[in-house]
């Protein structure tokens, strides 16, 4: 199976891709991001499923901000076949390529959104 449920944080150590979907609060997401990155390897893609929060603010609390990206699945995901790939200022180019390759397997309508401008830091959705 491609998706495996876990009950213990250290079970994340062998994951290739983690998409967190905790409450939409930057503090909660930053805390989860930091804890998850502490138990995962350097090749693990860590994505936040935020719809409106700043990827760079979430990544800023980690020791690996280059390894944080946004994968925002529209809801309900099985009906809304759109996935935003949100790239932070420090997101590594290799991670963007890997995340996009994986994202297109989940959703054929994956689109890149950058957080590098003031306009795109505002809550919004790419829908056209």
C-alpha positions in Angstrom: 0.0 0.0 0.0 1.1 3.5 -0.7 -0.5 5.0 2.4 0.2 3.4 5.8 -1.3 4.6 9.0 1.0 4.9 12.0 0.5 5.4 15.7 4.1 6.3 16.8 6.1 9.3 15.6 9.3 7.3 15.1 7.5 5.1 12.6 7.8 8.1 10.2 11.6 7.5 9.9 11.3 5.3 6.8 8.8 7.5 4.9 9.6 9.0 1.5 6.7 11.6 1.7 4.8 13.0 4.6 1.8 15.3 4.2 0.6 16.8 7.4 -3.0 17.9 7.7 -3.3 19.3 11.2 -5.4 22.2 12.4 -4.9 25.5 10.3 -2.8 27.2 12.9 0.8 28.3 12.1 2.1 27.4 15.6 0.5 23.9 15.5 1.8 23.2 12.0 5.3 24.6 12.8 5.5 22.3 15.9 4.4 19.2 14.0 6.9 20.1 11.2 9.8 20.4 13.6 8.9 17.1 15.4 8.4 15.2 12.2 11.7 16.4 10.7 13.5 15.3 13.8 12.7 11.6 13.1 12.9 11.6 9.3 15.8 11.2 7.0 17.2 14.0 4.8 15.5 12.5 1.7 12.0 12.6 3.1 9.7 15.1 1.5 7.8 17.0 4.1 4.7 18.8 2.9 2.1 20.8 4.7 -1.5 20.7 3.5 -2.1 24.4 4.4 -4.7 26.4 2.4 -3.7 29.8 3.6 -0.7 29.8 6.0 2.8 31.0 5.1 5.1 28.1 4.1 8.1 30.1 5.0 6.9 30.8 8.5 6.2 27.1 9.0 9.6 26.2 7.6 11.5 28.8 9.7 11.3 26.8 12.9 13.0 23.7 11.4 16.7 23.0 10.9 15.8 22.0 7.3 13.6 24.8 5.8 14.8 23.7 2.3 12.9 20.4 2.8 9.5 22.0 3.5 6.9 22.4 0.7 3.1 22.9 0.5 0.8 20.3 -1.1 -2.7 21.7 -0.8 -5.3 19.1 -1.7 -8.6 20.7 -2.5 -11.6 19.2 -0.7 -13.1 16.8 -1.2 -9.9 15.4 -2.8 -11.5 12.6 -4.6 -13.8 15.0 -6.4 -11.7 18.2 -6.7 -8.8 16.9 -8.7 -6.7 19.9 -8.1 -3.5 20.1 -6.0 -1.5 23.2 -5.4 2.2 22.8 -5.0 3.3 25.8 -2.8 7.0 26.6 -2.9 8.7 28.5 -0.1 11.6 31.0 -0.5 14.0 28.4 0.8 12.5 25.2 -0.7 15.2 23.3 -2.6 14.7 23.1 -6.4 15.3 19.3 -6.2 12.4 19.0 -3.7 10.1 21.0 -6.0 10.9 18.6 -8.8 10.3 15.5 -6.6 7.2 16.9 -5.0 5.7 17.8 -8.4 6.5 14.4 -9.8 4.7 12.8 -6.9 1.9 15.3 -6.9 1.0 14.5 -10.5 0.6 10.9 -9.5 -2.0 11.9 -6.9 -3.7 14.6 -9.0 -3.2 15.2 -12.7 -4.2 18.8 -12.3 -1.3 19.9 -10.1 -0.3 23.5 -10.2 2.7 25.4 -8.8 2.1 28.4 -6.6 5.1 30.4 -5.3 5.1 32.2 -1.9 8.0 34.5 -3.0 5.9 37.6 -3.6 3.8 39.7 -1.3 0.6 39.1 -3.3 0.9 35.3 -3.1 1.4 35.4 0.6 -2.3 36.4 1.0 -4.8 33.6 1.5 -6.0 32.5 -1.9 -6.7 29.6 -4.2 -5.5 28.9 -7.7 -8.6 27.6 -9.5 -8.4 28.6 -13.1 
